[in-house]
Amino acid sequence: MPAASLQLPSSAVIRPAGPRDLAALLEIEASCFESDRLSERSFRRLLSGESAGTLVECTQRHVRGYALVLYRRGSRTARLYSFAVRRECRGQGIAKRLMTEMLRLAAARGCTRMRLELRRDNVAARRLYERAGFRLFAEAPRFYEDRMDALRLERPLQPGRTTRALPIAGKGKLAA
Ligand SMILES: CC(C)(COP(=O)(O)OP(=O)(O)OC[C@H]1O[C@@H](n2cnc3c(N)ncnc32)[C@H](O)[C@@H]1OP(=O)(O)O)[C@@H](O)C(=O)NCCC(=O)NCCS
């Protein structure tokens, strides 16, 4: 994770999440997902351990979105485990900026690819991921609590890239 925050033009920043963000993360989780929510216990464990990297995008007053990536010892595959932006903050490129930064960090950790699952009916997220270079490689029937199928997507990374953001298509790139 970066030692410092990444300053964004709007005075918002992207920075590693910490225990002080727990309440905001739980609020975002509750308002953005109908099922398969991360529990407080899971968040606490993931925020304090080495196995996950969590980034938040925030203004001085609010956490507006977050991305949580899992890493496994001995594996060069990063897994995007959870990703959400508050409803009232959507459509401003926040997810795109979080995505760019988390791809950069996973590459900097030496990962060669990132994988994720998403609900088959999640049109907005699918478009976001495809524009960021993810491609479908498998499907997982009845993956979610409500038995909705998952699409499994992956994207190659260039390991060791530490200094510049990896661009994704469209507007709203990080000015790193
Ligand atoms: C998916 C989500 C994270 C997008 O957040 P956002 O900050 O609004 O996204 P951005 O403004 O950065 O948009 C990035 C891209 O996503 C896609 N996108 C975002 N919202 C979209 C929508 N309603 N319909 C279609 N595409 C959409 C677009 O490709 C967009 O880029 P473009 O406008 O240049 O085409 C947000 O809608 C969300 O939190 N949804 C609920 C939780 C969720 O589904 N998480 C993903 C779980 S797999």
The ligand as an SDF file (V2000), in Angstrom:
LIG
                    3D

 48 50  0  0  0  0  0  0  0  0999 V2000
  -20.2740   -0.1440  -10.2510 C   0  0  0  0  0  0  0  0  0  0  0  0
  -19.9440    1.1310   -9.4560 C   0  0  0  0  0  0  0  0  0  0  0  0
  -18.7970    0.8220   -8.4830 C   0  0  0  0  0  0  0  0  0  0  0  0
  -19.5390    2.2530  -10.4370 C   0  0  0  0  0  0  0  0  0  0  0  0
  -19.1690    3.3990   -9.6680 O   0  0  0  0  0  0  0  0  0  0  0  0
  -19.1100    4.8950  -10.3010 P   0  0  0  0  0  0  0  0  0  0  0  0
  -18.2170    5.7120   -9.4390 O   0  0  0  0  0  0  0  0  0  0  0  0
  -20.4790    5.3880  -10.5410 O   0  0  0  0  0  0  0  0  0  0  0  0
  -18.4080    4.6150  -11.7080 O   0  0  0  0  0  0  0  0  0  0  0  0
  -17.6400    5.6990  -12.5940 P   0  0  0  0  0  0  0  0  0  0  0  0
  -18.3600    7.0100  -12.5350 O   0  0  0  0  0  0  0  0  0  0  0  0
  -16.1950    5.6910  -12.2440 O   0  0  0  0  0  0  0  0  0  0  0  0
  -17.8380    5.0970  -14.0430 O   0  0  0  0  0  0  0  0  0  0  0  0
  -16.8560    4.2220  -14.5720 C   0  0  0  0  0  0  0  0  0  0  0  0
  -17.4490    3.4170  -15.7050 C   0  0  0  0  0  0  0  0  0  0  0  0
  -18.3710    2.4580  -15.2020 O   0  0  0  0  0  0  0  0  0  0  0  0
  -19.4130    2.2510  -16.1480 C   0  0  0  0  0  0  0  0  0  0  0  0
  -20.6630    2.6350  -15.5190 N   0  0  0  0  0  0  0  0  0  0  0  0
  -20.8280    3.2600  -14.3260 C   0  0  0  0  0  0  0  0  0  0  0  0
  -22.1330    3.4000  -14.0520 N   0  0  0  0  0  0  0  0  0  0  0  0
  -22.8120    2.8470  -15.0810 C   0  0  0  0  0  0  0  0  0  0  0  0
  -24.1790    2.6510  -15.3770 C   0  0  0  0  0  0  0  0  0  0  0  0
  -25.1540    3.0650  -14.5360 N   0  0  0  0  0  0  0  0  0  0  0  0
  -24.5040    2.0150  -16.5300 N   0  0  0  0  0  0  0  0  0  0  0  0
  -23.5460    1.5680  -17.3680 C   0  0  0  0  0  0  0  0  0  0  0  0
  -22.2220    1.7300  -17.1520 N   0  0  0  0  0  0  0  0  0  0  0  0
  -21.8710    2.3570  -16.0160 C   0  0  0  0  0  0  0  0  0  0  0  0
  -19.0830    3.1370  -17.3320 C   0  0  0  0  0  0  0  0  0  0  0  0
  -18.3050    2.3650  -18.2470 O   0  0  0  0  0  0  0  0  0  0  0  0
  -18.2330    4.2140  -16.7190 C   0  0  0  0  0  0  0  0  0  0  0  0
  -17.3090    4.7880  -17.5980 O   0  0  0  0  0  0  0  0  0  0  0  0
  -17.8060    5.7570  -18.8040 P   0  0  0  0  0  0  0  0  0  0  0  0
  -18.8170    6.6750  -18.2210 O   0  0  0  0  0  0  0  0  0  0  0  0
  -16.5340    6.4260  -19.2280 O   0  0  0  0  0  0  0  0  0  0  0  0
  -18.3600    4.8210  -19.8230 O   0  0  0  0  0  0  0  0  0  0  0  0
  -21.1980    1.6350   -8.6680 C   0  0  0  0  0  0  0  0  0  0  0  0
  -22.2930    1.6940   -9.5560 O   0  0  0  0  0  0  0  0  0  0  0  0
  -21.5860    0.7760   -7.4660 C   0  0  0  0  0  0  0  0  0  0  0  0
  -21.0720    0.9570   -6.3690 O   0  0  0  0  0  0  0  0  0  0  0  0
  -22.5320   -0.1810   -7.6820 N   0  0  0  0  0  0  0  0  0  0  0  0
  -23.0280   -1.0100   -6.5710 C   0  0  0  0  0  0  0  0  0  0  0  0
  -21.9710   -1.9570   -6.0420 C   0  0  0  0  0  0  0  0  0  0  0  0
  -21.4220   -2.8260   -7.1540 C   0  0  0  0  0  0  0  0  0  0  0  0
  -22.1260   -3.2830   -8.0430 O   0  0  0  0  0  0  0  0  0  0  0  0
  -20.1120   -3.0980   -7.0520 N   0  0  0  0  0  0  0  0  0  0  0  0
  -19.4190   -3.9630   -7.9750 C   0  0  0  0  0  0  0  0  0  0  0  0
  -19.5340   -5.3470   -7.4770 C   0  0  0  0  0  0  0  0  0  0  0  0
  -18.8370   -6.5140   -8.6300 S   0  0  0  0  0  0  0  0  0  0  0  0
  1  2  1  0
  2  3  1  0
  2  4  1  0
  2 36  1  0
  4  5  1  0
  5  6  1  0
  6  7  2  0
  6  8  1  0
  6  9  1  0
  9 10  1  0
 10 11  2  0
 10 12  1  0
 10 13  1  0
 13 14  1  0
 14 15  1  0
 15 16  1  0
 15 30  1  0
 16 17  1  0
 17 18  1  0
 17 28  1  0
 18 19  1  0
 18 27  1  0
 19 20  2  0
 20 21  1  0
 21 22  1  0
 21 27  2  0
 22 23  1  0
 22 24  2  0
 24 25  1  0
 25 26  2  0
 26 27  1  0
 28 29  1  0
 28 30  1  0
 30 31  1  0
 31 32  1  0
 32 33  2  0
 32 34  1  0
 32 35  1  0
 36 37  1  0
 36 38  1  0
 38 39  2  0
 38 40  1  0
 40 41  1  0
 41 42  1  0
 42 43  1  0
 43 44  2  0
 43 45  1  0
 45 46  1  0
 46 47  1  0
 47 48  1  0
M  END
$$$$
